[in-house]
Amino acid sequence: MSRIGKQPVAITDDVKASFKGRVISIKGKLGELSWNVPAGISVAIEDGTIVVTCSSDEREVRSLHGLSRALIQNMMVGVSEGFAKTLFVQGVGYQAIIKGHSLLLNLGYSHPILFTPPEGISFAVPEAGKIIVSGIDKQLVGVVAAKIRSFRKPEPYKGKGIRYEGEQIKRKSGKSAVGAGGP
């Protein structure tokens, strides 16, 4: 049995959870999320907690036990608090601007990039060079942040590009002159 899967998920006062068929739905102040529980995993809502159990001792079912519990926990946090990822744009002339609901990025290409978020995701640019991607679905927030980062990954020489908050870029030194003179 999974150590994480055995732990019950506490249902807070501002969250409502329901389980019908193979679908668990969690509704909170920020929105509603639902997820299809895989076969072999059982979910029970009892005494203000959600308990996840696995039906057999097969390897595939055991591997889904902890995952299922973690996904349900992430749904709980998402509908009550939400998730956010912070990105930094670094480079001369690189900028991020909110245009309606979309994000307009100038990243040194010959054209600007207009990125429209999927439903449930919002952008904020509180200061120059800082982008905050937020939403209630942890996985979707991560995917959108990774997509934005992929437009211009940070390069190791000057550090220009888009990076996550707290991400360390290994810097390389440029060309170094070994000796004076030519070949």
C-alpha positions as CSV (number, residue, x, y, z in Angstrom):
1,M,0.0,0.0,0.0
2,S,1.1,3.5,-0.7
3,R,2.0,5.7,2.3
4,I,0.5,8.7,0.5
5,G,-2.6,6.8,-0.7
6,K,-3.4,5.7,2.9
7,Q,-3.7,9.2,4.2
8,P,-7.3,10.6,4.1
9,V,-8.0,13.9,2.4
10,A,-9.7,16.4,4.7
11,I,-12.8,18.2,3.3
12,T,-12.8,21.8,4.4
13,D,-15.9,23.8,5.3
14,D,-16.0,25.8,2.1
15,V,-15.7,22.7,-0.2
16,K,-18.4,20.2,-1.2
17,A,-17.4,16.8,-2.6
18,S,-19.5,14.2,-4.3
19,F,-18.8,10.8,-5.8
20,K,-21.2,9.2,-8.3
21,G,-20.3,6.3,-10.5
22,R,-16.6,6.6,-11.2
23,V,-16.5,10.4,-11.2
24,I,-15.5,12.5,-8.2
25,S,-16.6,16.2,-8.2
26,I,-15.3,18.9,-5.9
27,K,-16.8,22.3,-5.7
28,G,-15.4,25.3,-3.9
29,K,-15.5,29.1,-4.0
30,L,-13.2,29.3,-7.0
31,G,-14.9,26.8,-9.2
32,E,-15.6,23.1,-9.7
33,L,-13.3,20.2,-10.8
34,S,-14.2,16.6,-11.6
35,W,-12.1,13.6,-12.3
36,N,-12.8,10.0,-13.5
37,V,-11.4,7.6,-10.9
38,P,-9.5,4.7,-12.6
39,A,-10.7,1.1,-12.3
40,G,-9.4,-0.7,-9.3
41,I,-9.5,2.5,-7.1
42,S,-12.3,3.0,-4.6
43,V,-13.3,6.4,-3.2
44,A,-15.4,6.9,-0.1
45,I,-16.6,10.1,1.5
46,E,-17.0,9.7,5.2
47,D,-16.9,11.9,8.3
48,G,-15.6,15.0,6.5
49,T,-12.8,13.1,4.7
50,I,-12.2,11.3,1.5
51,V,-10.6,7.9,1.8
52,V,-8.9,6.3,-1.3
53,T,-8.4,2.5,-1.3
54,C,-7.1,0.1,-3.9
55,S,-9.1,-3.1,-4.6
56,S,-6.2,-5.4,-5.4
57,D,-2.5,-5.9,-4.9
58,E,-1.6,-5.7,-8.6
59,R,1.3,-3.5,-9.5
60,E,-0.8,-1.2,-11.8
61,V,-3.5,-0.7,-9.2
62,R,-1.0,0.0,-6.5
63,S,0.8,2.6,-8.7
64,L,-2.5,4.5,-9.1
65,H,-3.3,4.5,-5.4
66,G,-1.0,7.3,-4.3
67,L,-1.6,9.2,-7.5
68,S,-5.3,9.2,-7.1
69,R,-5.1,10.5,-3.6
70,A,-2.6,13.2,-4.6
71,L,-4.9,14.3,-7.5
72,I,-7.9,14.6,-5.2
73,Q,-5.8,16.6,-2.7
74,N,-4.8,18.9,-5.6
75,M,-8.4,19.4,-6.6
76,M,-9.3,20.3,-3.0
77,V,-6.5,23.0,-2.8
78,G,-7.3,24.2,-6.3
79,V,-11.0,25.0,-5.7
80,S,-10.4,26.6,-2.4
81,E,-7.0,28.5,-2.9
82,G,-6.0,28.1,-6.5
83,F,-2.5,27.5,-8.0
84,A,0.0,30.0,-9.5
85,K,3.3,29.8,-11.3
86,T,5.6,32.8,-11.7
87,L,7.7,33.3,-14.7
88,F,10.4,36.0,-15.4
89,V,11.2,37.5,-18.8
90,Q,14.8,38.6,-19.0
91,G,16.6,40.2,-21.9
92,V,17.0,43.6,-23.6
93,G,13.7,44.5,-25.3
94,Y,11.9,41.4,-24.0
95,Q,8.6,42.2,-22.5
96,A,5.2,40.7,-21.6
97,I,1.9,42.7,-21.9
98,I,-1.7,41.8,-21.1
99,K,-3.9,42.4,-24.1
100,G,-7.5,41.6,-23.2
101,H,-7.4,38.1,-21.8
102,S,-4.3,37.2,-23.8
103,L,-0.6,37.6,-23.2
104,L,1.5,39.5,-25.8
105,L,5.2,38.5,-25.7
106,N,8.0,40.3,-27.4
107,L,11.0,38.0,-27.2
108,G,13.4,39.2,-29.8
109,Y,11.8,37.4,-32.8
110,S,10.7,39.3,-35.9
111,H,7.1,39.1,-34.7
112,P,5.3,39.3,-31.3
113,I,3.7,36.2,-29.9
114,L,0.0,36.5,-28.8
115,F,-0.8,33.6,-26.4
116,T,-4.5,33.0,-25.6
117,P,-5.0,31.0,-22.4
118,P,-7.3,27.9,-22.2
119,E,-10.5,28.2,-20.2
120,G,-9.8,28.4,-16.4
121,I,-6.4,30.1,-16.7
122,S,-5.6,33.8,-16.2
123,F,-2.5,35.9,-16.5
124,A,-1.2,38.8,-14.5
125,V,1.8,41.1,-15.2
126,P,2.3,43.0,-11.9
127,E,5.6,44.5,-12.9
128,A,7.8,44.5,-16.0
129,G,9.3,41.1,-16.7
130,K,7.1,39.1,-14.3
131,I,4.2,36.9,-15.5
132,I,1.9,35.1,-13.1
133,V,-0.1,32.2,-14.5
134,S,-3.0,31.2,-12.2
135,G,-5.9,28.8,-12.1
136,I,-7.7,26.1,-10.2
137,D,-6.3,23.1,-12.1
138,K,-2.6,22.4,-11.0
139,Q,-1.8,20.4,-14.1
140,L,-3.2,22.9,-16.5
141,V,-1.3,25.8,-14.8
142,G,1.9,23.8,-15.1
143,V,1.3,23.0,-18.8
144,V,0.5,26.6,-19.7
145,A,3.6,27.9,-17.8
146,A,5.7,25.3,-19.6
147,K,4.3,26.4,-23.0
148,I,5.1,30.1,-22.3
149,R,8.6,29.1,-21.2
150,S,9.1,27.1,-24.4
151,F,8.7,30.3,-26.5
152,R,12.2,31.4,-25.5
153,K,14.0,29.1,-23.1
154,P,16.8,30.7,-21.0
155,E,20.1,30.5,-22.8
156,P,23.3,29.8,-20.8
157,Y,25.5,32.7,-21.9
158,K,23.6,35.9,-21.1
159,G,20.6,34.3,-19.3
160,K,18.1,35.8,-21.8
161,G,14.7,34.1,-22.1
162,I,11.8,33.1,-19.9
163,R,12.5,31.2,-16.7
164,Y,10.5,30.0,-13.7
165,E,10.8,31.7,-10.3
166,G,13.7,30.2,-8.4
167,E,15.1,28.4,-11.5
168,Q,18.9,28.4,-11.6
169,I,20.5,28.7,-15.0
170,K,24.0,27.3,-15.3
171,R,25.9,30.2,-16.9
172,K,28.8,29.5,-19.3
173,S,31.6,31.8,-20.0
174,G,31.9,33.0,-23.6
175,K,34.9,32.7,-25.8
176,S,38.1,33.2,-24.1
177,A,41.3,34.4,-25.8
178,V,43.9,31.8,-25.3
179,G,46.8,33.8,-26.6
180,A,47.5,36.9,-28.5
181,G,48.0,36.7,-32.2
182,G,46.6,34.6,-35.0
183,P,47.0,31.0,-36.1
